[in-house]
């Protein structure tokens, strides 16, 4: 047998072995930062950075016992910390058409009226394979055999790295192997930069949020599916183009997280400056900070939208992790507005609105480059 044929045969027989345990914890560290992940959903379970007093604080929500993530999926399904996909956010009617072929994805939200985060069993519930890890970086992979009815097979590599700064970098690379398909992944991290250290930090209402390039947003209907209309934030409670506390106008945010719901759950469009490219990564697109800890977060990304969700539907029934329990003798639970999710992604349901010009950023083939979601999270301490 020739060497070439041997190579081809080996390639065809290659299998994507699962990690020893989907709940095994992988911790990576660098000066001033450490983060822990599990293969179940390629999920971030903790992220520690130092506060203004030099004390390490865990600034993301989750569970101490990794098995609780499976229980969460089977019950409240919060999506604490995983990658969501193959298509993050919502797809109207669970239906889209690519190259004349219509696909129907399981509709798992709002009584079967739309698809959320990839369907009934999305990437958040898949057991990813650890293909590489060292002291400061870990890489997971997932082979998607047309899960949930999406067209074609794709392979995704998720690399998480921490470095001095402190900084966390997430790089998600998805490669289509045969058919044209929409791909839009996102990290689904629940943040509380105050880390629940005091009563002011039990919610994010006192945190400051700044999105200088988010002058437009995608308008939704009552089940948070785009109507096709693009709105302007100027003069509305959605205007974060200047720094303001998250809670300042939140009581005006009625029905944005669904009919009868209070709080933010909005898709903001990132319109970078005139001489900056649409996918430029040299500008901070979001700054958020907590006075309680003095921790500030700046996000850089190649994506063109930010989905901001202020944990409107949490209700005080999920306890925070032991590292976030700061009141002796009392258990702190996550209340409404106790956190904020920041999804770096492309325009929600852009696959169904070709007039938006999102096809080149959302539909991939064997002839295009891979789908790459890159995000950098820089931490610092507020100036006194």
C-alpha positions as a Markdown table, in Angstrom:
| # | Residue | x | y | z |
|---|---|---|---|---|
| 1 | Unk | 0.0 | 0.0 | 0.0 |
| 2 | Unk | 1.4 | 3.4 | -1.0 |
| 3 | Unk | 2.1 | 6.0 | 1.7 |
| 4 | Unk | -0.5 | 8.3 | 0.2 |
| 5 | Unk | -3.2 | 5.6 | 0.4 |
| 6 | Unk | -2.1 | 4.8 | 4.0 |
| 7 | Unk | -2.6 | 8.4 | 4.9 |
| 8 | Unk | -6.0 | 8.6 | 3.3 |
| 9 | Unk | -7.1 | 5.4 | 5.0 |
| 10 | Unk | -5.9 | 6.6 | 8.4 |
| 11 | Unk | -7.8 | 9.9 | 7.8 |
| 12 | Unk | -11.0 | 8.1 | 7.1 |
| 13 | Unk | -10.7 | 5.9 | 10.2 |
| 14 | Unk | -9.9 | 8.7 | 12.5 |
| 15 | Unk | -12.4 | 9.0 | 15.4 |
| 16 | Unk | -13.2 | 11.9 | 17.6 |
| 17 | Unk | -12.6 | 10.3 | 21.0 |
| 18 | Unk | -14.5 | 11.8 | 23.9 |
| 19 | Unk | -12.6 | 13.1 | 27.0 |
| 20 | Unk | -12.4 | 10.7 | 29.9 |
| 21 | Unk | -15.1 | 12.6 | 31.7 |
| 22 | Unk | -17.3 | 15.5 | 30.3 |
| 23 | Unk | -17.3 | 17.0 | 33.8 |
| 24 | Unk | -13.5 | 16.9 | 34.4 |
| 25 | Unk | -12.2 | 20.3 | 35.3 |
| 26 | Unk | -9.3 | 22.0 | 33.4 |
| 27 | Unk | -7.8 | 25.0 | 35.1 |
| 28 | Unk | -5.5 | 27.4 | 33.3 |
| 29 | Unk | -3.7 | 30.3 | 34.9 |
| 30 | Unk | -1.5 | 33.4 | 34.3 |
| 31 | Unk | -0.5 | 36.2 | 36.5 |
| 32 | Unk | -3.6 | 37.8 | 38.0 |
| 33 | Unk | -6.1 | 35.4 | 36.5 |
| 34 | Unk | -7.2 | 31.7 | 36.5 |
| 35 | Unk | -10.1 | 30.1 | 34.7 |
| 36 | Unk | -11.7 | 26.6 | 34.9 |
| 37 | Unk | -13.5 | 24.8 | 32.1 |
| 38 | Unk | -15.3 | 21.4 | 31.6 |
| 39 | Unk | -15.8 | 19.5 | 28.3 |
| 40 | Unk | -19.6 | 19.5 | 28.8 |
| 41 | Unk | -20.4 | 22.4 | 26.5 |
| 42 | Unk | -16.8 | 23.5 | 26.4 |
| 43 | Unk | -18.0 | 25.5 | 29.4 |
| 44 | Unk | -16.4 | 28.2 | 31.6 |
| 45 | Unk | -17.2 | 27.4 | 35.2 |
| 46 | Unk | -15.1 | 29.9 | 37.1 |
| 47 | Unk | -12.9 | 32.9 | 36.3 |
| 48 | Unk | -10.9 | 34.6 | 39.1 |
| 49 | Unk | -9.3 | 38.1 | 38.8 |
| 50 | Unk | -8.1 | 40.3 | 41.6 |
| 51 | Unk | -10.2 | 43.1 | 43.0 |
| 52 | Unk | -9.2 | 46.6 | 44.2 |
| 53 | Unk | -7.9 | 45.1 | 47.4 |
| 54 | Unk | -5.8 | 42.5 | 45.7 |
| 55 | Unk | -8.2 | 39.7 | 46.6 |
| 56 | Unk | -9.2 | 37.1 | 43.9 |
| 57 | Unk | -12.9 | 37.2 | 43.0 |
| 58 | Unk | -14.9 | 34.8 | 40.9 |
| 59 | Unk | -16.8 | 37.0 | 38.4 |
| 60 | Unk | -18.8 | 34.4 | 36.5 |
| 61 | Unk | -21.8 | 32.4 | 37.6 |
| 62 | Unk | -22.1 | 28.6 | 37.7 |
| 63 | Unk | -21.9 | 25.6 | 40.0 |
| 64 | Unk | -19.3 | 24.2 | 42.3 |
| 65 | Unk | -20.4 | 20.6 | 41.5 |
| 66 | Unk | -20.0 | 20.1 | 37.8 |
| 67 | Unk | -22.8 | 17.5 | 37.8 |
| 68 | Unk | -25.2 | 20.3 | 38.5 |
| 69 | Unk | -24.7 | 21.6 | 34.9 |
| 70 | Unk | -26.5 | 18.4 | 33.7 |
| 71 | Unk | -29.3 | 18.9 | 36.2 |
| 72 | Unk | -29.5 | 22.5 | 35.1 |
| 73 | Unk | -29.9 | 21.4 | 31.5 |
| 74 | Unk | -32.7 | 19.0 | 32.5 |
| 75 | Unk | -34.6 | 21.6 | 34.5 |
| 76 | Unk | -34.2 | 25.4 | 34.3 |
| 77 | Unk | -31.6 | 25.3 | 31.4 |
| 78 | Unk | -29.9 | 28.6 | 32.2 |
| 79 | Unk | -27.0 | 28.0 | 29.7 |
| 80 | Unk | -24.4 | 28.9 | 32.4 |
| 81 | Unk | -21.0 | 29.4 | 30.7 |
| 82 | Unk | -21.0 | 27.1 | 27.5 |
| 83 | Unk | -20.6 | 27.6 | 23.8 |
| 84 | Unk | -24.1 | 27.9 | 22.2 |
| 85 | Unk | -24.6 | 26.8 | 18.6 |
| 86 | Unk | -24.6 | 25.7 | 15.8 |
| 87 | Unk | -26.5 | 28.9 | 15.6 |
| 88 | Unk | -26.6 | 31.1 | 18.7 |
| 89 | Unk | -29.7 | 33.1 | 19.7 |
| 90 | Unk | -33.0 | 32.7 | 17.8 |
| 91 | Unk | -34.2 | 31.5 | 14.4 |
| 92 | Unk | -37.7 | 32.5 | 13.4 |
| 93 | Unk | -40.0 | 29.5 | 13.0 |
| 94 | Unk | -36.9 | 27.3 | 13.3 |
| 95 | Unk | -36.6 | 27.6 | 9.5 |
| 96 | Unk | -34.1 | 29.0 | 7.0 |
| 97 | Unk | -33.1 | 28.6 | 3.4 |
| 98 | Unk | -29.5 | 28.3 | 2.1 |
| 99 | Unk | -28.8 | 27.9 | -1.6 |
| 100 | Unk | -32.4 | 27.0 | -2.3 |
| 101 | Unk | -32.5 | 24.3 | 0.3 |
| 102 | Unk | -34.9 | 24.8 | 3.3 |
| 103 | Unk | -33.9 | 23.4 | 6.7 |
| 104 | Unk | -36.2 | 22.9 | 9.7 |
| 105 | Unk | -34.6 | 23.0 | 13.1 |
| 106 | Unk | -36.4 | 21.8 | 16.2 |
| 107 | Unk | -38.3 | 24.7 | 17.8 |
| 108 | Unk | -37.5 | 24.6 | 21.5 |
| 109 | Unk | -38.8 | 28.0 | 22.8 |
| 110 | Unk | -42.0 | 29.9 | 23.1 |
| 111 | Unk | -44.3 | 26.9 | 22.7 |
| 112 | Unk | -42.6 | 25.8 | 19.5 |
| 113 | Unk | -42.5 | 29.1 | 17.7 |
| 114 | Unk | -38.7 | 29.6 | 17.4 |
| 115 | Unk | -35.3 | 27.9 | 17.8 |
| 116 | Unk | -33.0 | 29.0 | 20.6 |
| 117 | Unk | -29.2 | 28.3 | 20.7 |
| 118 | Unk | -29.2 | 25.5 | 18.1 |
| 119 | Unk | -32.2 | 23.4 | 19.0 |
| 120 | Unk | -33.2 | 20.9 | 21.6 |
| 121 | Unk | -29.7 | 19.5 | 22.1 |
| 122 | Unk | -27.3 | 22.3 | 21.2 |
| 123 | Unk | -23.6 | 22.7 | 21.6 |
| 124 | Unk | -24.0 | 23.5 | 25.2 |
| 125 | Unk | -25.1 | 19.9 | 25.9 |
| 126 | Unk | -22.5 | 18.2 | 23.8 |
| 127 | Unk | -19.4 | 16.5 | 25.3 |
| 128 | Unk | -16.5 | 18.2 | 23.6 |
| 129 | Unk | -13.1 | 16.6 | 23.2 |
| 130 | Unk | -10.0 | 18.0 | 24.9 |
| 131 | Unk | -7.4 | 18.0 | 22.1 |
| 132 | Unk | -4.7 | 20.1 | 23.8 |
| 133 | Unk | -4.0 | 21.7 | 27.2 |
| 134 | Unk | -1.2 | 23.3 | 29.0 |
| 135 | Unk | -0.8 | 25.7 | 32.0 |
| 136 | Unk | -2.4 | 28.7 | 30.3 |
| 137 | Unk | -4.5 | 27.3 | 27.4 |
| 138 | Unk | -7.0 | 24.6 | 26.6 |
| 139 | Unk | -8.5 | 23.5 | 23.3 |
| 140 | Unk | -11.7 | 21.6 | 22.8 |
| 141 | Unk | -13.1 | 20.1 | 19.6 |
| 142 | Unk | -16.6 | 19.0 | 18.5 |
| 143 | Unk | -17.6 | 17.1 | 15.3 |
| 144 | Unk | -21.1 | 18.1 | 14.4 |
| 145 | Unk | -22.7 | 15.4 | 12.2 |
| 146 | Unk | -25.6 | 17.6 | 11.1 |
| 147 | Unk | -26.9 | 17.9 | 14.7 |
| 148 | Unk | -30.5 | 19.1 | 15.0 |
| 149 | Unk | -31.1 | 19.1 | 11.3 |
| 150 | Unk | -28.6 | 21.7 | 10.3 |
| 151 | Unk | -27.1 | 21.0 | 6.8 |
| 152 | Unk | -23.8 | 19.3 | 6.5 |
| 153 | Unk | -21.0 | 18.3 | 8.8 |
| 154 | Unk | -18.7 | 20.8 | 10.6 |
| 155 | Unk | -15.8 | 20.6 | 13.0 |
| 156 | Unk | -15.2 | 23.3 | 15.6 |
| 157 | Unk | -12.1 | 24.1 | 17.7 |
| 158 | Unk | -12.6 | 26.2 | 20.8 |
| 159 | Unk | -9.3 | 27.5 | 22.3 |
| 160 | Unk | -9.3 | 29.4 | 25.6 |
| 161 | Unk | -6.2 | 31.2 | 26.8 |
| 162 | Unk | -5.3 | 33.3 | 29.8 |
| 163 | Unk | -2.4 | 35.7 | 29.9 |
| 164 | Unk | -0.8 | 38.5 | 31.9 |
| 165 | Unk | -3.0 | 41.6 | 31.7 |
| 166 | Unk | -5.0 | 39.9 | 33.1 |
| 167 | Unk | -6.7 | 38.7 | 30.0 |
| 168 | Unk | -8.9 | 35.9 | 28.8 |
| 169 | Unk | -9.1 | 35.1 | 25.0 |
| 170 | Unk | -11.7 | 32.9 | 23.4 |
| 171 | Unk | -11.2 | 31.7 | 19.8 |
| 172 | Unk | -13.9 | 29.6 | 18.2 |
| 173 | Unk | -13.1 | 28.2 | 14.7 |
| 174 | Unk | -15.7 | 26.3 | 12.7 |
| 175 | Unk | -14.9 | 24.5 | 9.5 |
| 176 | Unk | -17.7 | 23.3 | 7.2 |
| 177 | Unk | -16.8 | 19.9 | 5.5 |
| 178 | Unk | -19.4 | 19.5 | 2.8 |
| 179 | Unk | -22.7 | 21.5 | 2.5 |
| 180 | Unk | -23.3 | 25.2 | 2.8 |
| 181 | Unk | -24.6 | 26.0 | 6.3 |
| 182 | Unk | -25.2 | 28.9 | 8.7 |
| 183 | Unk | -22.8 | 29.0 | 11.6 |
| 184 | Unk | -23.0 | 31.5 | 14.4 |
| 185 | Unk | -21.4 | 30.4 | 17.7 |
| 186 | Unk | -21.2 | 32.5 | 20.9 |
| 187 | Unk | -19.8 | 32.2 | 24.5 |
| 188 | Unk | -22.7 | 32.3 | 26.9 |
| 189 | Unk | -21.1 | 33.6 | 30.1 |
| 190 | Unk | -23.0 | 35.1 | 33.0 |
| 191 | Unk | -21.0 | 37.9 | 34.6 |
| 192 | Unk | -21.2 | 39.6 | 37.9 |
| 193 | Unk | -18.0 | 41.8 | 38.3 |
| 194 | Unk | -19.1 | 42.6 | 41.8 |
| 195 | Unk | -18.8 | 38.9 | 42.6 |
| 196 | Unk | -21.6 | 39.3 | 45.2 |
| 197 | Unk | -19.1 | 40.8 | 47.7 |
| 198 | Unk | -21.7 | 43.1 | 49.3 |
| 199 | Unk | -25.4 | 44.0 | 49.1 |
| 200 | Unk | -24.7 | 46.5 | 46.2 |
| 201 | Unk | -23.1 | 43.7 | 44.2 |
| 202 | Unk | -25.9 | 41.1 | 44.6 |
| 203 | Unk | -27.3 | 42.6 | 41.3 |
| 204 | Unk | -25.7 | 44.3 | 38.4 |
| 205 | Unk | -28.0 | 47.3 | 38.6 |
| 206 | Unk | -25.2 | 49.5 | 40.1 |
| 207 | Unk | -22.6 | 48.4 | 37.5 |
| 208 | Unk | -21.7 | 50.8 | 34.8 |
| 209 | Unk | -22.1 | 49.7 | 31.1 |
| 210 | Unk | -20.6 | 51.5 | 28.1 |
| 211 | Unk | -21.0 | 50.4 | 24.5 |
| 212 | Unk | -19.7 | 53.3 | 22.4 |
| 213 | Unk | -20.5 | 51.8 | 19.0 |
| 214 | Unk | -23.9 | 50.4 | 19.8 |
| 215 | Unk | -26.1 | 53.2 | 18.3 |
| 216 | Unk | -28.5 | 50.8 | 16.6 |
| 217 | Unk | -30.4 | 47.6 | 17.7 |
| 218 | Unk | -32.5 | 44.9 | 16.1 |
| 219 | Unk | -36.2 | 45.2 | 17.0 |
| 220 | Unk | -38.0 | 42.2 | 18.3 |
| 221 | Unk | -41.5 | 40.9 | 18.5 |
| 222 | Unk | -43.2 | 39.5 | 21.6 |
| 223 | Unk | -41.1 | 36.2 | 21.5 |
| 224 | Unk | -37.8 | 38.0 | 20.9 |
| 225 | Unk | -37.6 | 37.2 | 17.2 |
| 226 | Unk | -36.5 | 40.0 | 14.9 |
| 227 | Unk | -39.2 | 41.9 | 13.0 |
| 228 | Unk | -36.7 | 43.0 | 10.3 |
| 229 | Unk | -36.7 | 46.6 | 11.6 |
| 230 | Unk | -33.5 | 48.3 | 12.7 |
| 231 | Unk | -34.0 | 50.8 | 15.5 |
| 232 | Unk | -31.8 | 53.7 | 16.9 |
| 233 | Unk | -31.0 | 53.8 | 20.6 |
| 234 | Unk | -30.7 | 57.6 | 20.7 |
| 235 | Unk | -33.1 | 59.1 | 23.2 |
| 236 | Unk | -34.2 | 55.6 | 24.5 |
| 237 | Unk | -33.5 | 53.5 | 27.5 |
| 238 | Unk | -31.3 | 51.3 | 25.2 |
| 239 | Unk | -28.7 | 54.1 | 24.8 |
| 240 | Unk | -25.4 | 52.9 | 26.4 |
| 241 | Unk | -23.2 | 54.9 | 24.0 |
| 242 | Unk | -22.2 | 56.9 | 27.0 |
| 243 | Unk | -21.4 | 55.2 | 30.3 |
| 244 | Unk | -24.4 | 54.7 | 32.6 |
| 245 | Unk | -25.5 | 52.4 | 35.4 |
| 246 | Unk | -27.4 | 49.3 | 34.1 |
| 247 | Unk | -30.2 | 50.0 | 36.5 |
| 248 | Unk | -30.8 | 53.6 | 35.6 |
| 249 | Unk | -33.4 | 53.0 | 33.0 |
| 250 | Unk | -34.1 | 49.3 | 33.4 |
| 251 | Unk | -37.7 | 49.9 | 34.6 |
| 252 | Unk | -38.5 | 51.3 | 31.2 |
| 253 | Unk | -37.3 | 48.1 | 29.5 |
| 254 | Unk | -40.6 | 46.4 | 29.4 |
| 255 | Unk | -41.3 | 43.6 | 26.9 |
| 256 | Unk | -37.8 | 43.5 | 25.6 |
| 257 | Unk | -37.2 | 40.1 | 27.0 |
| 258 | Unk | -40.6 | 38.9 | 25.8 |
| 259 | Unk | -44.1 | 40.0 | 26.3 |
| 260 | Unk | -44.7 | 41.0 | 29.9 |
| 261 | Unk | -41.0 | 40.7 | 30.8 |
| 262 | Unk | -38.9 | 43.4 | 32.5 |
| 263 | Unk | -35.2 | 44.0 | 31.8 |
| 264 | Unk | -32.8 | 44.0 | 28.9 |
| 265 | Unk | -32.4 | 41.2 | 26.4 |
| 266 | Unk | -31.4 | 43.1 | 23.3 |
| 267 | Unk | -29.3 | 42.6 | 20.2 |
| 268 | Unk | -27.1 | 45.7 | 19.7 |
| 269 | Unk | -25.4 | 46.4 | 16.4 |
| 270 | Unk | -21.8 | 47.4 | 16.5 |
| 271 | Unk | -21.1 | 50.2 | 14.0 |
| 272 | Unk | -17.4 | 50.8 | 14.3 |
| 273 | Unk | -15.9 | 54.2 | 13.4 |
| 274 | Unk | -15.7 | 55.3 | 9.8 |
| 275 | Unk | -12.0 | 54.3 | 9.2 |
| 276 | Unk | -12.3 | 51.0 | 11.1 |
| 277 | Unk | -13.3 | 47.7 | 9.4 |
| 278 | Unk | -16.6 | 46.0 | 10.2 |
| 279 | Unk | -14.6 | 43.2 | 12.0 |
| 280 | Unk | -11.9 | 45.3 | 13.5 |
| 281 | Unk | -10.6 | 44.0 | 16.8 |
| 282 | Unk | -8.5 | 47.0 | 17.9 |
| 283 | Unk | -11.3 | 48.8 | 19.7 |
| 284 | Unk | -13.0 | 48.0 | 23.0 |
| 285 | Unk | -16.7 | 47.5 | 22.0 |
| 286 | Unk | -17.9 | 47.2 | 25.6 |
| 287 | Unk | -16.7 | 48.4 | 29.0 |
| 288 | Unk | -18.4 | 47.3 | 32.2 |
| 289 | Unk | -17.3 | 47.9 | 35.8 |
| 290 | Unk | -18.3 | 47.3 | 39.4 |
| 291 | Unk | -17.6 | 49.9 | 42.2 |
| 292 | Unk | -17.9 | 47.1 | 44.8 |
| 293 | Unk | -14.8 | 45.3 | 43.6 |
| 294 | Unk | -13.3 | 47.9 | 41.4 |
| 295 | Unk | -13.0 | 45.4 | 38.6 |
| 296 | Unk | -13.4 | 46.6 | 35.0 |
| 297 | Unk | -13.9 | 44.5 | 31.9 |
| 298 | Unk | -13.2 | 45.6 | 28.4 |
| 299 | Unk | -14.2 | 43.4 | 25.5 |
| 300 | Unk | -12.6 | 43.3 | 22.0 |
| 301 | Unk | -14.2 | 41.1 | 19.3 |
| 302 | Unk | -14.4 | 40.6 | 15.6 |
| 303 | Unk | -18.2 | 40.2 | 15.8 |
| 304 | Unk | -20.7 | 42.8 | 14.7 |
| 305 | Unk | -23.4 | 42.5 | 17.4 |
| 306 | Unk | -23.7 | 42.1 | 21.2 |
| 307 | Unk | -26.7 | 40.4 | 22.8 |
| 308 | Unk | -27.1 | 41.8 | 26.3 |
| 309 | Unk | -29.3 | 39.9 | 28.8 |
| 310 | Unk | -29.6 | 41.2 | 32.4 |
| 311 | Unk | -30.7 | 37.9 | 33.9 |
| 312 | Unk | -34.3 | 39.1 | 33.9 |
| 313 | Unk | -35.8 | 35.6 | 34.5 |
| 314 | Unk | -33.7 | 34.5 | 37.4 |
| 315 | Unk | -35.6 | 34.5 | 40.6 |
| 316 | Unk | -33.4 | 33.8 | 43.6 |
| 317 | Unk | -33.7 | 30.0 | 43.6 |
| 318 | Unk | -30.1 | 29.2 | 42.4 |
| 319 | Unk | -27.3 | 29.7 | 45.0 |
| 320 | Unk | -24.1 | 31.4 | 44.0 |
| 321 | Unk | -20.9 | 29.4 | 44.2 |
| 322 | Unk | -19.0 | 29.0 | 47.5 |
| 323 | Unk | -16.4 | 31.4 | 46.3 |
| 324 | Unk | -19.1 | 34.0 | 46.0 |
| 325 | Unk | -20.7 | 33.5 | 49.4 |
| 326 | Unk | -19.5 | 36.5 | 51.4 |
| 327 | Unk | -22.0 | 36.7 | 54.3 |
| 328 | Unk | -21.2 | 34.2 | 57.1 |
| 329 | Unk | -24.2 | 32.1 | 58.1 |
| 330 | Unk | -26.3 | 33.1 | 55.1 |
| 331 | Unk | -26.6 | 31.7 | 51.6 |
| 332 | Unk | -26.7 | 34.2 | 48.7 |
| 333 | Unk | -28.9 | 33.3 | 45.8 |
| 334 | Unk | -28.9 | 34.8 | 42.3 |
| 335 | Unk | -31.8 | 37.3 | 42.2 |
| 336 | Unk | -33.4 | 38.9 | 39.2 |
| 337 | Unk | -30.8 | 41.2 | 37.6 |
| 338 | Unk | -28.1 | 39.4 | 39.5 |
| 339 | Unk | -25.9 | 39.0 | 36.4 |
| 340 | Unk | -25.5 | 40.0 | 32.8 |
| 341 | Unk | -24.9 | 37.8 | 29.8 |
| 342 | Unk | -22.8 | 39.3 | 27.0 |
| 343 | Unk | -22.9 | 37.3 | 23.7 |
| 344 | Unk | -20.4 | 38.4 | 21.0 |
| 345 | Unk | -22.0 | 37.3 | 17.7 |
| 346 | Unk | -23.4 | 38.4 | 14.4 |
| 347 | Unk | -26.9 | 39.7 | 13.8 |
| 348 | Unk | -29.6 | 37.6 | 15.4 |
| 349 | Unk | -31.5 | 35.6 | 12.8 |
| 350 | Unk | -29.5 | 37.2 | 10.0 |
| 351 | Unk | -29.8 | 34.0 | 8.0 |
| 352 | Unk | -33.5 | 34.9 | 7.4 |
| 353 | Unk | -32.8 | 38.5 | 6.5 |
| 354 | Unk | -30.5 | 38.6 | 3.4 |
| 355 | Unk | -31.3 | 42.3 | 3.0 |
| 356 | Unk | -29.1 | 42.9 | 6.0 |
| 357 | Unk | -26.0 | 41.8 | 4.1 |
| 358 | Unk | -25.0 | 39.2 | 6.8 |
| 359 | Unk | -24.7 | 36.2 | 4.5 |
| 360 | Unk | -20.9 | 36.5 | 4.2 |
| 361 | Unk | -20.6 | 36.5 | 8.0 |
| 362 | Unk | -23.1 | 33.7 | 8.7 |
| 363 | Unk | -23.2 | 31.3 | 5.8 |
| 364 | Unk | -20.1 | 29.1 | 5.2 |
| 365 | Unk | -19.1 | 26.5 | 2.6 |
| 366 | Unk | -16.1 | 24.4 | 1.8 |
| 367 | Unk | -14.9 | 27.2 | -0.4 |
| 368 | Unk | -15.1 | 30.0 | 2.2 |
| 369 | Unk | -12.8 | 30.6 | 5.1 |
| 370 | Unk | -13.8 | 29.1 | 8.4 |
| 371 | Unk | -16.3 | 30.8 | 10.8 |
| 372 | Unk | -14.2 | 32.5 | 13.4 |
| 373 | Unk | -15.5 | 34.1 | 16.6 |
| 374 | Unk | -12.7 | 35.9 | 18.4 |
| 375 | Unk | -13.2 | 37.7 | 21.7 |
| 376 | Unk | -10.7 | 39.2 | 24.2 |
| 377 | Unk | -11.7 | 40.0 | 27.7 |
| 378 | Unk | -9.3 | 42.5 | 29.4 |
| 379 | Unk | -9.6 | 43.1 | 33.2 |
| 380 | Unk | -8.3 | 46.1 | 35.1 |
| 381 | Unk | -9.0 | 48.1 | 38.3 |
| 382 | Unk | -11.0 | 51.3 | 38.2 |
| 383 | Unk | -9.0 | 54.4 | 38.8 |
| 384 | Unk | -9.7 | 55.8 | 42.3 |
